[in-house]
Amino acid sequence: MTPLQRYIAEEIATDHLDGLLSRREALRRLGLLGIGAAAGAALIAACSEGKQDAPAGMPGAAPGTSPPPGAEAALPTTPVSWPGPGGELRGAWSAAAEPRGAVLVIHENKGLTDYIRSVAGRFAGIGYSALAIDLLSAQGGTAAFGDPAAATAALSKIEPAEFVANLKSGIEEVRRRVPDRKLAAVGFCMGGGLVWRLLASGVPELAAAVPFYGPTPDDPDFAGSRDVAVLAFYGALDQRVNATEPVARAALEKAGMVHELITEPDANHAFFNDTGDRYDPAAAADAWRRVQDWFGHHLG
């Protein structure tokens, strides 16, 4: 398996162990990744070893019980497309009336969902025009997949170099739409991991980057992105991704980058996703406040 496929496979196994997926559904999803039943069962067993149980009442609040942070001022998004390095790329665009800056939003391993579109709209609502890119554009777009697990499996087959090339094209599209303003990239889950990969590839075009609970690639070198100010978020209960935090910290320090790494107490993986079972309103609200402060300082 590639590192991304392993990451997604371990996430599926962890979702089962946390009671979010039945064993049958977990094995079905692993099968879509090309992992047979025996290997899937072994992976689940391996992920269960040493796993700490979440405190009673976790994961967070039920989805939809309170408006997510920024929702009250969110602006609508519209479908857009532009020429990418390997063909047409698609996304959802939300334009601030008087942009203070602009943001590329990178989705989770579920593709470009309504939740991610809403995040782009929330950024526009606070003055930062936003483009949420669809990294399944070459496969017909996320909407072409009736089964969300099939969309995840399709994403797992894309090489990191293709992701990075498409994301850099997305940054250029944002800069074309919002010239003379500073830019940021924000990613969630798999998208957070892709923010780290962008930094490792060198992105002097960015002024800020915000990876949410994204796994750090092995031994990254951020020297080509030394002027990017990085605000990274982790959930205290997210053992799997938190294990990569020291790698990110060391690489940021080595590159001499402005950075702050925040671990939200009692929060789990995907705590910002208000449509998911691990949504944590308190952690999401704190992260939203911190992101606004960070953008205000580093974007304008």
N, C-alpha and C positions, 0 to 999 in steps of 0.2 A: 504493500500500500504506500501511496504517497503520504507525506506529512498531513496534507489537508484531508485525505480520505481517512487517515487514522484519527485525526481530530474529530471529524464528523461521526465516525463509528463509535468513538468513546463517548461522545455527547449522547448518542442514541442509547448506549448502554447505561449511562448515568441517568438519563430520563426514566428508563425502566426502573432502575434501582431506587429512584426518588418517588416512584409511584405515579409518574406522569404518562407512562406507556405500559400497556400489558406486555407480557413476555412475547406473545404471538406477534403483536404489532412491532415490537422491537426487532424480532428476528426477521419479519417481513422487510422492514426498512434496511436492515443490514444486508439482506439478500439483494436489494436494489443496488447496493454498493459492490456487489460481487462476493459477499462473504457468506459462505454456506452455513447451514444450521449448526453443525458441530463447531466450526470456528467462531460463530456468533455466540454460542453458549460459553465457549472458553473465554471470549472477550468479556462477556458479562461477569463471569466468575472472577476474572483478573481485576476488573474495575471495582468489584465489591471488596477486595482485600484492602484493608487499611482505610476504607472509606468511613468517615465520621458521620454519624446520623445528625440531621438537622434538628435544632431545638423544636419542642412541641409547638404546633401552630404554624410551622414553616412548611412550604414556602409562603411568600407574602400574601397580600390581600387578593381576593378574587378579582379577576379582570372586570373593568367597567364599574367598580364600586365608587370611584371618584374620578373627576376629570383629570387627565394627565397634565403635568406641568406644561404651560405654554399653550394649552388647547384653546383658552378663551380668546386669544389674539391670533390664532392660526389663520393663514390665508390659503385659498385653494391652489391646487396644482393643476397643470395642464400637460398632456403628453407631448414630448418633443423627441426629435431625432437629429443626428448629425453624422457625418462621415468619420468612422473610426479607422484604426490601422488595418483592420481585417474585414471591414464592411460596416454597414449601418449600425450605429449604437442608438439605444433608446433610453429614455428616462422620464422623470416627472419634474417639471420646473415650477418653482414658485418665486415670483418676483416681489421684492420689497418695493414700496412706493419710492423711498429715498434710501437706497442701500448704503449701509455703513461699511459693508464688506460682503463676502459671498462664501458659500460653503458647498463642498461636494459631500454628499451623504452616501455612505456605502452600506449596503444591506447585510442582513444576516444570511445564514445558509438556506433560508426559505425563499430568497429572491426578492424582487421589488413588490412588496405587499402594501396594503392600505396603511398599515402601521408606519412603514418607512415613508410613504408619501406624506403622512400626517406630520412626521418629524421635519420634513422639508418645509411644510407649511408653517410649522411652529417657528422655525428659524426665520422665515420671511416675515412672520408676524412681529418679531423683535428687531427687524431691520437688516437681516442678512439674507439676501437672495440665495436660494438653494436649488441645487440639482441633485436629485436622487437617481443614480445610474442603475440601469438594469444589466447586470453582468451575464444574463442569459439571452442577451439580444441576438447573438448568433444562432441560438437554438429556437428562435421564434418569439422570445420574450417569456417572462415568467407566466403571463396569462395563458400561454399555450399548454401549460401543464395542469391538467385537472387534478392530479394527485400531488399535493405539496411535497411528499416524500420523493417523488420522481424528480421534482425540481431540485431538491437537495442532492440527489444522486447525480444529476446532470452537472451541477456546480462542482461536485467532487472530481469530475473527470477533466476539468479545465486546468491547464498548466499555470503555475504562478506567473511565468513571464507574460502570458496572455492577459491575465488579470491586471498586472502592473501596466502593460501597454494601454489597455482600455481605460484604466483609471487615470493615466496621464492624459489621455485624450479627453476624458471628462473634465480634468482640471483646465485644459486649454479651452474647452467649450464654456466653462464658467467664466474664465477670464475674458473670452470674446463677448459674452453677454453682459459682464459687469467690468468694463475696463477701468483702470486707474483706481481700483480698490484692492485691499489685501484679501488673501484667500486662505481658507482652512479646509481640512478634510476631517470628517467625523465618521467613524465606523462602529458597528455593533457586532459582537460575537465573531463570526468569520470575517465580517467587515472590519472589526477592530484589529484582527490579525493582519488584514490587508493594509491597514494604515501603517503598521510596523514594517511591512514589506515595502511600501512606498518610501518610507523614510530610509530604509536600507538601500533603495535604488537611487536615491538622490533626488530631492524635490525642492530645489531652491525657490521655486515659484510659490511655495506655501509660506505663510507667516505663522500658522498654528496648526496643530494636529491633535485630535482627541479620540484615542482608541478606547472604546468601552469593552471591558472584559475580553480582550483579544489576545490570543496566544502569541508569544514572541517567537519568531523563527530562531533556529540555532545560530549562535555566534554572529549576530548582526553587526554591521558597521554603518553607523549613522553619520559618518564624516561628511558625506555629500549633502546632508540636510542640517548642518550645524546651526543654522540661523532660524530653524523652526522651533517654536515654543510648544512643548508637549504637555498636555494634561491628560493623564490616563486614569481610568476608573477600574476598580476591582470590587467584587463582592466578597465579604469575609468568609462566606460559606462555600465559595467556588474553588475548592481545593485544586481542581485539575488545571485551571488557567492560572491561579495564583502561584503555582509551582514555577511558572515562567517569568514571574515578576522580577526576581533578582537578575535575570539575564537582561531584561529591558533596562533596569536601573543602571547596571554596570555599563551597558553600551551608551546610554544617554550621558553618563558621567564622563566616560572616555572621550566622547565627542565634544564635551564642554557645552552641552545644550541646556537652555532654560527648560526646566521640567518640574512637574509635581505629580506624584503618584498617590492617588486617593483610594483607600479601601473603605467601602461603606460598611459599617457594623451591621451584623445580623442579616445582611443582604446576600442573595445568591446570584448565580449566573443569570444574565438577562433580566436584571432587576428593573431596567428602564422600560421594558416592553409592556405597555399597559394592556396588551391583548393576550399576554401569556400567563401561565400559572405561577411564575416566580416574580411577578410584578411586586415591587415594594414601593409604595407611595412616598414614604419618608426619604428613602435613598434616592428615588427619582427626583424628588423636589430639591434635595440638596445638590445633586449632580447638575440639574438644570441651572440652579443659581450659580454654581461654580463655573459652568461653561459660559454663562453670560458675563461674569466678571472677567474671565480669561479672554474672551473675545473683545470685551470693551477695552482691555489693556493692550492686546496684541493685534487686533484688527482695526479697531476704531469705533 
